[in-house]
């Protein structure tokens, strides 16, 4: 079964929503964002994804997310800003509130609308078409220490 464009977009923007939640980890999904709180206090592991904010709710949302993270003893977060985040200038608005760009960017994830070129000889590549496929991908990348996220801003 092929996923809808909405499902693909959600998966690309909020991969934490599909990962297994381990001991000491928390996933908080709201209409405005998805917050993943990992076991440690590293900004690369604690992420805010799938941001859908109105300009007038940015300050309250930042305060809410920070309070949720602090309640779990976390002081470092990465705000992942996708092209479809709202408002369209959210990245700039968060920088105006003191957040900084991650340097260098950790990784980029893309949802492709057409097939990529063939894999090199000896490499087998399969398409992630289901949530189970995605969970297998996450398991492999975590074991290999590879990140798969659009990291744009850091700040707790």
N, CA, C and O atoms as a GROMACS GRO file, in nm:
protein
  624
    1UNK      N    1   0.084  -0.118   0.000
    1UNK     CA    2   0.000   0.000   0.000
    1UNK      C    3   0.089   0.124   0.000
    1UNK      O    4   0.180   0.135   0.082
    2UNK      N    5   0.063   0.217  -0.089
    2UNK     CA    6   0.141   0.339  -0.101
    2UNK      C    7   0.087   0.444  -0.005
    2UNK      O    8  -0.035   0.463   0.005
    3UNK      N    9   0.176   0.512   0.064
    3UNK     CA   10   0.138   0.616   0.159
    3UNK      C   11   0.090   0.740   0.084
    3UNK      O   12   0.136   0.768  -0.027
    4UNK      N   13  -0.001   0.814   0.145
    4UNK     CA   14  -0.049   0.939   0.087
    4UNK      C   15   0.058   1.046   0.101
    4UNK      O   16   0.150   1.032   0.181
    5UNK      N   17   0.044   1.154   0.022
    5UNK     CA   18   0.140   1.264   0.032
    5UNK      C   19   0.140   1.323   0.173
    5UNK      O   20   0.246   1.361   0.223
    6UNK      N   21   0.022   1.331   0.239
    6UNK     CA   22   0.016   1.383   0.375
    6UNK      C   23   0.094   1.295   0.471
    6UNK      O   24   0.164   1.346   0.559
    7UNK      N   25   0.083   1.163   0.455
    7UNK     CA   26   0.157   1.070   0.541
    7UNK      C   27   0.306   1.083   0.519
    7UNK      O   28   0.384   1.081   0.614
    8UNK      N   29   0.347   1.096   0.393
    8UNK     CA   30   0.489   1.112   0.361
    8UNK      C   31   0.543   1.241   0.422
    8UNK      O   32   0.652   1.243   0.478
    9UNK      N   33   0.467   1.349   0.410
    9UNK     CA   34   0.509   1.477   0.467
    9UNK      C   35   0.520   1.465   0.619
    9UNK      O   36   0.619   1.511   0.677
   10UNK      N   37   0.421   1.405   0.683
   10UNK     CA   38   0.424   1.387   0.828
   10UNK      C   39   0.546   1.304   0.869
   10UNK      O   40   0.615   1.338   0.965
   11UNK      N   41   0.574   1.197   0.796
   11UNK     CA   42   0.687   1.111   0.824
   11UNK      C   43   0.819   1.187   0.808
   11UNK      O   44   0.910   1.173   0.890
   12UNK      N   45   0.828   1.268   0.703
   12UNK     CA   46   0.950   1.345   0.679
   12UNK      C   47   0.971   1.452   0.786
   12UNK      O   48   1.084   1.477   0.827
   13UNK      N   49   0.864   1.513   0.831
   13UNK     CA   50   0.874   1.623   0.926
   13UNK      C   51   0.876   1.579   1.071
   13UNK      O   52   0.932   1.648   1.156
   14UNK      N   53   0.816   1.466   1.102
   14UNK     CA   54   0.806   1.423   1.242
   14UNK      C   55   0.845   1.276   1.256
   14UNK      O   56   0.766   1.195   1.303
   15UNK      N   57   0.967   1.241   1.216
   15UNK     CA   58   1.006   1.101   1.224
   15UNK      C   59   1.002   1.047   1.367
   15UNK      O   60   0.980   0.928   1.387
   16UNK      N   61   1.021   1.133   1.466
   16UNK     CA   62   1.018   1.087   1.606
   16UNK      C   63   0.882   1.027   1.642
   16UNK      O   64   0.875   0.942   1.730
   17UNK      N   65   0.776   1.070   1.574
   17UNK     CA   66   0.643   1.018   1.604
   17UNK      C   67   0.630   0.871   1.568
   17UNK      O   68   0.537   0.803   1.614
   18UNK      N   69   0.721   0.820   1.486
   18UNK     CA   70   0.714   0.681   1.440
   18UNK      C   71   0.821   0.592   1.503
   18UNK      O   72   0.825   0.472   1.478
   19UNK      N   73   0.907   0.650   1.584
   19UNK     CA   74   1.012   0.571   1.647
   19UNK      C   75   0.961   0.506   1.773
   19UNK      O   76   0.868   0.557   1.838
   20UNK      N   77   1.021   0.395   1.809
   20UNK     CA   78   0.988   0.331   1.936
   20UNK      C   79   1.035   0.422   2.049
   20UNK      O   80   1.145   0.476   2.044
   21UNK      N   81   0.952   0.440   2.150
   21UNK     CA   82   0.985   0.525   2.263
   21UNK      C   83   1.042   0.435   2.372
   21UNK      O   84   0.976   0.344   2.421
   22UNK      N   85   1.166   0.462   2.410
   22UNK     CA   86   1.234   0.379   2.509
   22UNK      C   87   1.217   0.433   2.650
   22UNK      O   88   1.158   0.539   2.670
   23UNK      N   89   1.270   0.361   2.747
   23UNK     CA   90   1.265   0.406   2.886
   23UNK      C   91   1.331   0.544   2.900
   23UNK      O   92   1.439   0.566   2.847
   24UNK      N   93   1.267   0.633   2.971
   24UNK     CA   94   1.322   0.766   2.992
   24UNK      C   95   1.301   0.861   2.877
   24UNK      O   96   1.345   0.976   2.883
   25UNK      N   97   1.234   0.817   2.771
   25UNK     CA   98   1.204   0.903   2.656
   25UNK      C   99   1.056   0.939   2.658
   25UNK      O  100   0.973   0.866   2.713
   26UNK      N  101   1.023   1.052   2.596
   26UNK     CA  102   0.885   1.099   2.594
   26UNK      C  103   0.853   1.156   2.456
   26UNK      O  104   0.938   1.222   2.395
   27UNK      N  105   0.733   1.132   2.408
   27UNK     CA  106   0.684   1.191   2.284
   27UNK      C  107   0.557   1.267   2.316
   27UNK      O  108   0.461   1.210   2.368
   28UNK      N  109   0.558   1.395   2.286
   28UNK     CA  110   0.442   1.481   2.310
   28UNK      C  111   0.399   1.537   2.176
   28UNK      O  112   0.471   1.616   2.115
   29UNK      N  113   0.283   1.495   2.130
   29UNK     CA  114   0.232   1.540   1.999
   29UNK      C  115   0.114   1.634   2.021
   29UNK      O  116   0.016   1.600   2.087
   30UNK      N  117   0.127   1.752   1.967
   30UNK     CA  118   0.021   1.853   1.972
   30UNK      C  119  -0.012   1.892   1.828
   30UNK      O  120   0.061   1.856   1.736
   31UNK      N  121  -0.121   1.964   1.810
   31UNK     CA  122  -0.154   2.013   1.675
   31UNK      C  123  -0.044   2.104   1.622
   31UNK      O  124  -0.021   2.109   1.501
   32UNK      N  125   0.025   2.174   1.711
   32UNK     CA  126   0.124   2.274   1.670
   32UNK      C  127   0.264   2.220   1.654
   32UNK      O  128   0.346   2.280   1.585
   33UNK      N  129   0.295   2.105   1.718
   33UNK     CA  130   0.431   2.052   1.714
   33UNK      C  131   0.433   1.909   1.766
   33UNK      O  132   0.337   1.860   1.825
   34UNK      N  133   0.548   1.844   1.743
   34UNK     CA  134   0.580   1.715   1.804
   34UNK      C  135   0.711   1.736   1.879
   34UNK      O  136   0.809   1.783   1.821
   35UNK      N  137   0.712   1.703   2.008
   35UNK     CA  138   0.831   1.716   2.091
   35UNK      C  139   0.878   1.577   2.131
   35UNK      O  140   0.803   1.500   2.191
   36UNK      N  141   1.003   1.545   2.097
   36UNK     CA  142   1.063   1.419   2.139
   36UNK      C  143   1.169   1.451   2.243
   36UNK      O  144   1.262   1.527   2.217
   37UNK      N  145   1.155   1.393   2.362
   37UNK     CA  146   1.251   1.411   2.469
   37UNK      C  147   1.325   1.280   2.486
   37UNK      O  148   1.267   1.178   2.523
   38UNK      N  149   1.455   1.284   2.460
   38UNK     CA  150   1.539   1.164   2.468
   38UNK      C  151   1.590   1.144   2.610
   38UNK      O  152   1.553   1.216   2.702
   39UNK      N  153   1.674   1.043   2.626
   39UNK     CA  154   1.727   1.011   2.759
   39UNK      C  155   1.831   1.110   2.807
   39UNK      O  156   1.849   1.127   2.928
   40UNK      N  157   1.899   1.176   2.717
   40UNK     CA  158   2.005   1.269   2.756
   40UNK      C  159   1.970   1.413   2.725
   40UNK      O  160   1.863   1.441   2.671
   41UNK      N  161   2.060   1.503   2.760
   41UNK     CA  162   2.035   1.646   2.743
   41UNK      C  163   2.110   1.705   2.625
   41UNK      O  164   2.147   1.822   2.627
   42UNK      N  165   2.134   1.625   2.522
   42UNK     CA  166   2.203   1.673   2.402
   42UNK      C  167   2.099   1.730   2.306
   42UNK      O  168   1.995   1.668   2.283
   43UNK      N  169   2.124   1.849   2.248
   43UNK     CA  170   2.024   1.909   2.159
   43UNK      C  171   1.994   1.825   2.034
   43UNK      O  172   1.886   1.837   1.977
   44UNK      N  173   2.088   1.743   1.992
   44UNK     CA  174   2.064   1.660   1.874
   44UNK      C  175   1.966   1.547   1.899
   44UNK      O  176   1.914   1.488   1.804
   45UNK      N  177   1.941   1.517   2.024
   45UNK     CA  178   1.850   1.407   2.058
   45UNK      C  179   1.713   1.455   2.102
   45UNK      O  180   1.614   1.382   2.089
   46UNK      N  181   1.704   1.576   2.152
   46UNK     CA  182   1.578   1.634   2.198
   46UNK      C  183   1.529   1.730   2.090
   46UNK      O  184   1.590   1.834   2.066
   47UNK      N  185   1.418   1.694   2.026
   47UNK     CA  186   1.379   1.767   1.906
   47UNK      C  187   1.234   1.814   1.908
   47UNK      O  188   1.146   1.751   1.968
   48UNK      N  189   1.212   1.927   1.842
   48UNK     CA  190   1.078   1.981   1.820
   48UNK      C  191   1.058   1.976   1.669
   48UNK      O  192   1.136   2.033   1.593
   49UNK      N  193   0.953   1.906   1.626
   49UNK     CA  194   0.931   1.880   1.484
   49UNK      C  195   0.789   1.918   1.442
   49UNK      O  196   0.704   1.949   1.526
   50UNK      N  197   0.765   1.914   1.313
   50UNK     CA  198   0.632   1.935   1.254
   50UNK      C  199   0.565   2.060   1.312
   50UNK      O  200   0.456   2.053   1.370
   51UNK      N  201   0.631   2.173   1.295
   51UNK     CA  202   0.584   2.298   1.354
   51UNK      C  203   0.478   2.364   1.268
   51UNK      O  204   0.499   2.393   1.150
   52UNK      N  205   0.362   2.388   1.330
   52UNK     CA  206   0.248   2.455   1.266
   52UNK      C  207   0.199   2.562   1.362
   52UNK      O  208   0.105   2.540   1.439
   53UNK      N  209   0.263   2.679   1.356
   53UNK     CA  210   0.234   2.786   1.450
   53UNK      C  211   0.171   2.904   1.379
   53UNK      O  212   0.197   2.928   1.261
   54UNK      N  213   0.090   2.977   1.451
   54UNK     CA  214   0.043   3.107   1.404
   54UNK      C  215   0.139   3.211   1.462
   54UNK      O  216   0.193   3.189   1.570
   55UNK      N  217   0.162   3.323   1.393
   55UNK     CA  218   0.256   3.423   1.444
   55UNK      C  219   0.229   3.460   1.590
   55UNK      O  220   0.322   3.478   1.668
   56UNK      N  221   0.103   3.472   1.626
   56UNK     CA  222   0.070   3.515   1.762
   56UNK      C  223   0.088   3.404   1.867
   56UNK      O  224   0.077   3.432   1.986
   57UNK      N  225   0.116   3.280   1.824
   57UNK     CA  226   0.135   3.171   1.921
   57UNK      C  227   0.281   3.129   1.938
   57UNK      O  228   0.311   3.039   2.016
   58UNK      N  229   0.371   3.194   1.866
   58UNK     CA  230   0.512   3.152   1.870
   58UNK      C  231   0.568   3.163   2.011
   58UNK      O  232   0.625   3.066   2.062
   59UNK      N  233   0.554   3.278   2.076
   59UNK     CA  234   0.612   3.295   2.210
   59UNK      C  235   0.554   3.195   2.309
   59UNK      O  236   0.629   3.133   2.385
   60UNK      N  237   0.422   3.178   2.309
   60UNK     CA  238   0.359   3.084   2.401
   60UNK      C  239   0.404   2.940   2.373
   60UNK      O  240   0.425   2.862   2.466
   61UNK      N  241   0.419   2.906   2.245
   61UNK     CA  242   0.463   2.770   2.210
   61UNK      C  243   0.607   2.746   2.253
   61UNK      O  244   0.638   2.640   2.307
   62UNK      N  245   0.694   2.843   2.230
   62UNK     CA  246   0.834   2.830   2.274
   62UNK      C  247   0.837   2.812   2.426
   62UNK      O  248   0.909   2.726   2.476
   63UNK      N  249   0.761   2.892   2.499
   63UNK     CA  250   0.757   2.880   2.645
   63UNK      C  251   0.703   2.743   2.687
   63UNK      O  252   0.757   2.680   2.779
   64UNK      N  253   0.598   2.697   2.620
   64UNK     CA  254   0.537   2.566   2.652
   64UNK      C  255   0.636   2.452   2.629
   64UNK      O  256   0.653   2.366   2.715
   65UNK      N  257   0.701   2.453   2.514
   65UNK     CA  258   0.797   2.347   2.481
   65UNK      C  259   0.914   2.348   2.579
   65UNK      O  260   0.956   2.243   2.628
   66UNK      N  261   0.965   2.467   2.608
   66UNK     CA  262   1.076   2.476   2.704
   66UNK      C  263   1.035   2.424   2.841
   66UNK      O  264   1.113   2.355   2.907
   67UNK      N  265   0.914   2.456   2.886
   67UNK     CA  266   0.866   2.409   3.017
   67UNK      C  267   0.853   2.256   3.017
   67UNK      O  268   0.891   2.191   3.115
   68UNK      N  269   0.801   2.199   2.909
   68UNK     CA  270   0.789   2.054   2.900
   68UNK      C  271   0.927   1.988   2.906
   68UNK      O  272   0.945   1.886   2.973
   69UNK      N  273   1.023   2.044   2.834
   69UNK     CA  274   1.159   1.989   2.834
   69UNK      C  275   1.223   2.002   2.972
   69UNK      O  276   1.283   1.908   3.023
   70UNK      N  277   1.210   2.120   3.032
   70UNK     CA  278   1.269   2.141   3.165
   70UNK      C  279   1.207   2.049   3.270
   70UNK      O  280   1.275   2.006   3.362
   71UNK      N  281   1.078   2.020   3.256
   71UNK     CA  282   1.011   1.930   3.351
   71UNK      C  283   1.073   1.790   3.347
   71UNK      O  284   1.062   1.714   3.444
   72UNK      N  285   1.139   1.757   3.236
   72UNK     CA  286   1.208   1.628   3.222
   72UNK      C  287   1.360   1.643   3.242
   72UNK      O  288   1.436   1.552   3.212
   73UNK      N  289   1.402   1.760   3.292
   73UNK     CA  290   1.544   1.782   3.318
   73UNK      C  291   1.627   1.814   3.196
   73UNK      O  292   1.749   1.802   3.200
   74UNK      N  293   1.563   1.855   3.086
   74UNK     CA  294   1.635   1.885   2.962
   74UNK      C  295   1.652   2.036   2.946
   74UNK      O  296   1.560   2.113   2.973
   75UNK      N  297   1.769   2.076   2.902
   75UNK     CA  298   1.796   2.218   2.880
   75UNK      C  299   1.837   2.248   2.737
   75UNK      O  300   1.862   2.363   2.703
   76UNK      N  301   1.845   2.145   2.653
   76UNK     CA  302   1.892   2.162   2.516
   76UNK      C  303   1.794   2.097   2.420
   76UNK      O  304   1.756   1.981   2.438
   77UNK      N  305   1.752   2.171   2.317
   77UNK     CA  306   1.657   2.122   2.217
   77UNK      C  307   1.703   2.162   2.078
   77UNK      O  308   1.774   2.262   2.062
   78UNK      N  309   1.663   2.085   1.980
   78UNK     CA  310   1.679   2.125   1.840
   78UNK      C  311   1.540   2.144   1.782
   78UNK      O  312   1.456   2.055   1.790
   79UNK      N  313   1.518   2.260   1.724
   79UNK     CA  314   1.392   2.291   1.656
   79UNK      C  315   1.414   2.264   1.508
   79UNK      O  316   1.492   2.334   1.443
   80UNK      N  317   1.348   2.164   1.455
   80UNK     CA  318   1.364   2.125   1.315
   80UNK      C  319   1.257   2.196   1.232
   80UNK      O  320   1.138   2.170   1.247
   81UNK      N  321   1.302   2.286   1.146
   81UNK     CA  322   1.211   2.370   1.069
   81UNK      C  323   1.208   2.319   0.925
   81UNK      O  324   1.305   2.333   0.851
   82UNK      N  325   1.096   2.262   0.886
   82UNK     CA  326   1.079   2.213   0.748
   82UNK      C  327   1.028   2.327   0.660
   82UNK      O  328   0.980   2.429   0.710
   83UNK      N  329   1.040   2.309   0.530
   83UNK     CA  330   0.991   2.411   0.436
   83UNK      C  331   0.842   2.436   0.452
   83UNK      O  332   0.794   2.546   0.422
   84UNK      N  333   0.768   2.337   0.500
   84UNK     CA  334   0.623   2.352   0.514
   84UNK      C  335   0.582   2.399   0.654
   84UNK      O  336   0.462   2.407   0.683
   85UNK      N  337   0.679   2.430   0.740
   85UNK     CA  338   0.646   2.483   0.873
   85UNK      C  339   0.575   2.616   0.858
   85UNK      O  340   0.594   2.688   0.760
   86UNK      N  341   0.493   2.648   0.956
   86UNK     CA  342   0.426   2.778   0.955
   86UNK      C  343   0.453   2.851   1.085
   86UNK      O  344   0.467   2.789   1.191
   87UNK      N  345   0.461   2.984   1.075
   87UNK     CA  346   0.453   3.064   0.954
   87UNK      C  347   0.577   3.042   0.866
   87UNK      O  348   0.678   2.989   0.912
   88UNK      N  349   0.570   3.083   0.741
   88UNK     CA  350   0.681   3.056   0.648
   88UNK      C  351   0.816   3.112   0.694
   88UNK      O  352   0.920   3.059   0.657
   89UNK      N  353   0.813   3.218   0.773
   89UNK     CA  354   0.938   3.278   0.822
   89UNK      C  355   0.970   3.234   0.966
   89UNK      O  356   1.035   3.308   1.040
   90UNK      N  357   0.922   3.115   1.005
   90UNK     CA  358   0.942   3.068   1.142
   90UNK      C  359   1.088   3.062   1.182
   90UNK      O  360   1.123   3.099   1.294
   91UNK      N  361   1.174   3.016   1.094
   91UNK     CA  362   1.317   3.008   1.124
   91UNK      C  363   1.371   3.144   1.167
   91UNK      O  364   1.441   3.155   1.268
   92UNK      N  365   1.340   3.247   1.092
   92UNK     CA  366   1.384   3.383   1.125
   92UNK      C  367   1.324   3.430   1.257
   92UNK      O  368   1.393   3.491   1.339
   93UNK      N  369   1.198   3.402   1.278
   93UNK     CA  370   1.131   3.445   1.402
   93UNK      C  371   1.193   3.378   1.524
   93UNK      O  372   1.205   3.441   1.630
   94UNK      N  373   1.232   3.252   1.512
   94UNK     CA  374   1.296   3.184   1.624
   94UNK      C  375   1.436   3.238   1.648
   94UNK      O  376   1.480   3.248   1.763
   95UNK      N  377   1.507   3.273   1.541
   95UNK     CA  378   1.638   3.336   1.558
   95UNK      C  379   1.624   3.470   1.629
   95UNK      O  380   1.708   3.506   1.712
   96UNK      N  381   1.518   3.545   1.598
   96UNK     CA  382   1.493   3.673   1.666
   96UNK      C  383   1.468   3.653   1.815
   96UNK      O  384   1.484   3.747   1.893
   97UNK      N  385   1.430   3.532   1.854
   97UNK     CA  386   1.405   3.500   1.995
   97UNK      C  387   1.527   3.435   2.060
   97UNK      O  388   1.516   3.378   2.169
   98UNK      N  389   1.643   3.444   1.993
   98UNK     CA  390   1.767   3.399   2.054
   98UNK      C  391   1.817   3.262   2.014
   98UNK      O  392   1.924   3.221   2.059
   99UNK      N  393   1.743   3.190   1.930
   99UNK     CA  394   1.791   3.058   1.887
   99UNK      C  395   1.897   3.078   1.780
   99UNK      O  396   1.900   3.180   1.710
  100UNK      N  397   1.984   2.979   1.767
  100UNK     CA  398   2.094   2.989   1.671
  100UNK      C  399   2.090   2.872   1.574
  100UNK      O  400   2.040   2.764   1.606
  101UNK      N  401   2.143   2.894   1.455
  101UNK     CA  402   2.150   2.789   1.355
  101UNK      C  403   2.252   2.685   1.400
  101UNK      O  404   2.357   2.719   1.455
  102UNK      N  405   2.220   2.558   1.378
  102UNK     CA  406   2.315   2.451   1.407
  102UNK      C  407   2.427   2.457   1.303
  102UNK      O  408   2.400   2.458   1.183
  103UNK      N  409   2.550   2.461   1.348
  103UNK     CA  410   2.665   2.466   1.259
  103UNK      C  411   2.763   2.357   1.296
  103UNK      O  412   2.806   2.351   1.411
  104UNK      N  413   2.800   2.272   1.206
  104UNK     CA  414   2.737   2.255   1.075
  104UNK      C  415   2.604   2.184   1.091
  104UNK      O  416   2.580   2.119   1.193
  105UNK      N  417   2.517   2.194   0.990
  105UNK     CA  418   2.392   2.117   0.997
  105UNK      C  419   2.425   1.969   1.014
  105UNK      O  420   2.521   1.919   0.955
  106UNK      N  421   2.347   1.900   1.094
  106UNK     CA  422   2.377   1.759   1.123
  106UNK      C  423   2.339   1.666   1.009
  106UNK      O  424   2.415   1.576   0.976
  107UNK      N  425   2.225   1.687   0.949
  107UNK     CA  426   2.180   1.599   0.841
  107UNK      C  427   2.058   1.661   0.775
  107UNK      O  428   2.000   1.757   0.826
  108UNK      N  429   2.022   1.606   0.663
  108UNK     CA  430   1.904   1.652   0.590
  108UNK      C  431   1.824   1.530   0.550
  108UNK      O  432   1.880   1.427   0.512
  109UNK      N  433   1.693   1.539   0.558
  109UNK     CA  434   1.606   1.431   0.512
  109UNK      C  435   1.513   1.488   0.405
  109UNK      O  436   1.470   1.603   0.414
  110UNK      N  437   1.483   1.409   0.304
  110UNK     CA  438   1.398   1.454   0.194
  110UNK      C  439   1.294   1.348   0.161
  110UNK      O  440   1.320   1.228   0.172
  111UNK      N  441   1.178   1.394   0.120
  111UNK     CA  442   1.077   1.304   0.066
  111UNK      C  443   1.083   1.320  -0.085
  111UNK      O  444   1.051   1.427  -0.137
  112UNK      N  445   1.124   1.217  -0.156
  112UNK     CA  446   1.140   1.224  -0.301
  112UNK      C  447   1.007   1.198  -0.372
  112UNK      O  448   0.928   1.114  -0.330
  113UNK      N  449   0.985   1.269  -0.479
  113UNK     CA  450   0.864   1.249  -0.560
  113UNK      C  451   0.892   1.166  -0.685
  113UNK      O  452   0.799   1.128  -0.756
  114UNK      N  453   1.020   1.139  -0.711
  114UNK     CA  454   1.056   1.052  -0.822
  114UNK      C  455   1.173   0.965  -0.778
  114UNK      O  456   1.245   1.001  -0.685
  115UNK      N  457   1.192   0.852  -0.843
  115UNK     CA  458   1.296   0.759  -0.797
  115UNK      C  459   1.436   0.820  -0.805
  115UNK      O  460   1.466   0.898  -0.896
  116UNK      N  461   1.522   0.785  -0.708
  116UNK     CA  462   1.661   0.831  -0.714
  116UNK      C  463   1.738   0.749  -0.817
  116UNK      O  464   1.685   0.650  -0.868
  117UNK      N  465   1.860   0.789  -0.850
  117UNK     CA  466   1.940   0.710  -0.944
  117UNK      C  467   1.972   0.573  -0.885
  117UNK      O  468   1.962   0.554  -0.763
  118UNK      N  469   2.009   0.478  -0.969
  118UNK     CA  470   2.042   0.343  -0.919
  118UNK      C  471   2.156   0.346  -0.816
  118UNK      O  472   2.244   0.432  -0.822
  119UNK      N  473   2.152   0.251  -0.725
  119UNK     CA  474   2.258   0.240  -0.623
  119UNK      C  475   2.386   0.188  -0.687
  119UNK      O  476   2.381   0.124  -0.792
  120UNK      N  477   2.500   0.216  -0.625
  120UNK     CA  478   2.627   0.163  -0.675
  120UNK      C  479   2.626   0.010  -0.671
  120UNK      O  480   2.551  -0.051  -0.595
  121UNK      N  481   2.710  -0.051  -0.752
  121UNK     CA  482   2.721  -0.197  -0.755
  121UNK      C  483   2.751  -0.250  -0.616
  121UNK      O  484   2.833  -0.193  -0.544
  122UNK      N  485   2.685  -0.358  -0.579
  122UNK     CA  486   2.708  -0.421  -0.449
  122UNK      C  487   2.629  -0.361  -0.334
  122UNK      O  488   2.638  -0.410  -0.222
  123UNK      N  489   2.551  -0.258  -0.361
  123UNK     CA  490   2.469  -0.193  -0.257
  123UNK      C  491   2.322  -0.219  -0.290
  123UNK      O  492   2.278  -0.194  -0.402
  124UNK      N  493   2.248  -0.269  -0.192
  124UNK     CA  494   2.105  -0.293  -0.210
  124UNK      C  495   2.027  -0.182  -0.138
  124UNK      O  496   2.043  -0.164  -0.018
  125UNK      N  497   1.946  -0.111  -0.211
  125UNK     CA  498   1.864  -0.003  -0.156
  125UNK      C  499   1.718  -0.039  -0.175
  125UNK      O  500   1.677  -0.079  -0.284
  126UNK      N  501   1.641  -0.025  -0.068
  126UNK     CA  502   1.497  -0.050  -0.079
  126UNK      C  503   1.422   0.076  -0.037
  126UNK      O  504   1.472   0.157   0.040
  127UNK      N  505   1.304   0.090  -0.089
  127UNK     CA  506   1.220   0.205  -0.061
  127UNK      C  507   1.151   0.187   0.074
  127UNK      O  508   1.104   0.078   0.108
  128UNK      N  509   1.146   0.295   0.151
  128UNK     CA  510   1.068   0.296   0.275
  128UNK      C  511   0.925   0.332   0.236
  128UNK      O  512   0.896   0.446   0.198
  129UNK      N  513   0.837   0.234   0.244
  129UNK     CA  514   0.699   0.255   0.201
  129UNK      C  515   0.597   0.241   0.313
  129UNK      O  516   0.481   0.279   0.297
  130UNK      N  517   0.639   0.187   0.424
  130UNK     CA  518   0.546   0.166   0.535
  130UNK      C  519   0.609   0.217   0.664
  130UNK      O  520   0.729   0.244   0.669
  131UNK      N  521   0.529   0.229   0.765
  131UNK     CA  522   0.580   0.269   0.895
  131UNK      C  523   0.678   0.164   0.947
  131UNK      O  524   0.780   0.198   1.008
  132UNK      N  525   0.649   0.036   0.923
  132UNK     CA  526   0.741  -0.070   0.964
  132UNK      C  527   0.876  -0.055   0.895
  132UNK      O  528   0.980  -0.073   0.957
  133UNK      N  529   0.876  -0.021   0.765
  133UNK     CA  530   1.001   0.004   0.692
  133UNK      C  531   1.078   0.119   0.759
  133UNK      O  532   1.199   0.112   0.778
  134UNK      N  533   1.004   0.225   0.793
  134UNK     CA  534   1.068   0.340   0.855
  134UNK      C  535   1.130   0.302   0.989
  134UNK      O  536   1.242   0.344   1.020
  135UNK      N  537   1.059   0.224   1.068
  135UNK     CA  538   1.112   0.182   1.198
  135UNK      C  539   1.239   0.099   1.179
  135UNK      O  540   1.333   0.110   1.258
  136UNK      N  541   1.241   0.015   1.075
  136UNK     CA  542   1.363  -0.062   1.046
  136UNK      C  543   1.477   0.032   1.008
  136UNK      O  544   1.590   0.014   1.054
  137UNK      N  545   1.448   0.133   0.926
  137UNK     CA  546   1.549   0.233   0.888
  137UNK      C  547   1.604   0.303   1.012
  137UNK      O  548   1.725   0.317   1.027
  138UNK      N  549   1.515   0.346   1.102
  138UNK     CA  550   1.558   0.416   1.224
  138UNK      C  551   1.646   0.325   1.307
  138UNK      O  552   1.749   0.369   1.360
  139UNK      N  553   1.606   0.200   1.320
  139UNK     CA  554   1.685   0.104   1.397
  139UNK      C  555   1.826   0.092   1.340
  139UNK      O  556   1.924   0.091   1.414
  140UNK      N  557   1.837   0.082   1.209
  140UNK     CA  558   1.967   0.068   1.143
  140UNK      C  559   2.050   0.194   1.161
  140UNK      O  560   2.167   0.187   1.196
  141UNK      N  561   1.989   0.311   1.136
  141UNK     CA  562   2.065   0.436   1.146
  141UNK      C  563   2.108   0.464   1.288
  141UNK      O  564   2.216   0.518   1.311
  142UNK      N  565   2.025   0.429   1.386
  142UNK     CA  566   2.064   0.452   1.525
  142UNK      C  567   2.178   0.359   1.563
  142UNK      O  568   2.272   0.401   1.632
  143UNK      N  569   2.173   0.234   1.519
  143UNK     CA  570   2.281   0.141   1.548
  143UNK      C  571   2.411   0.185   1.483
  143UNK      O  572   2.519   0.165   1.538
  144UNK      N  573   2.401   0.247   1.366
  144UNK     CA  574   2.521   0.291   1.294
  144UNK      C  575   2.565   0.430   1.336
  144UNK      O  576   2.671   0.478   1.294
  145UNK      N  577   2.485   0.497   1.420
  145UNK     CA  578   2.519   0.632   1.466
  145UNK      C  579   2.495   0.738   1.361
  145UNK      O  580   2.560   0.842   1.363
  146UNK      N  581   2.402   0.714   1.270
  146UNK     CA  582   2.370   0.810   1.164
  146UNK      C  583   2.242   0.883   1.203
  146UNK      O  584   2.145   0.821   1.245
  147UNK      N  585   2.243   1.014   1.190
  147UNK     CA  586   2.123   1.092   1.221
  147UNK      C  587   2.043   1.115   1.093
  147UNK      O  588   2.100   1.122   0.985
  148UNK      N  589   1.914   1.126   1.106
  148UNK     CA  590   1.828   1.156   0.991
  148UNK      C  591   1.729   1.262   1.034
  148UNK      O  592   1.616   1.232   1.073
  149UNK      N  593   1.771   1.386   1.026
  149UNK     CA  594   1.684   1.496   1.068
  149UNK      C  595   1.721   1.623   0.996
  149UNK      O  596   1.836   1.642   0.957
  150UNK      N  597   1.623   1.710   0.979
  150UNK     CA  598   1.650   1.842   0.924
  150UNK      C  599   1.677   1.932   1.043
  150UNK      O  600   1.582   1.981   1.106
  151UNK      N  601   1.802   1.955   1.075
  151UNK     CA  602   1.838   2.033   1.193
  151UNK      C  603   1.862   2.175   1.150
  151UNK      O  604   1.948   2.203   1.067
  152UNK      N  605   1.784   2.266   1.206
  152UNK     CA  606   1.798   2.405   1.165
  152UNK      C  607   1.835   2.495   1.281
  152UNK      O  608   1.930   2.573   1.270
  153UNK      N  609   1.764   2.487   1.391
  153UNK     CA  610   1.787   2.579   1.501
  153UNK      C  611   1.811   2.506   1.631
  153UNK      O  612   1.751   2.401   1.656
  154UNK      N  613   1.897   2.561   1.714
  154UNK     CA  614   1.919   2.505   1.845
  154UNK      C  615   1.885   2.610   1.949
  154UNK      O  616   1.907   2.730   1.928
  155UNK      N  617   1.832   2.567   2.058
  155UNK     CA  618   1.799   2.656   2.169
  155UNK      C  619   1.698   2.587   2.257
  155UNK      O  620   1.607   2.522   2.208
  156UNK      N  621   1.713   2.600   2.387
  156UNK     CA  622   1.618   2.534   2.478
  156UNK      C  623   1.500   2.622   2.503
  156UNK      O  624   1.409   2.584   2.577
   0.00000   0.00000   0.00000
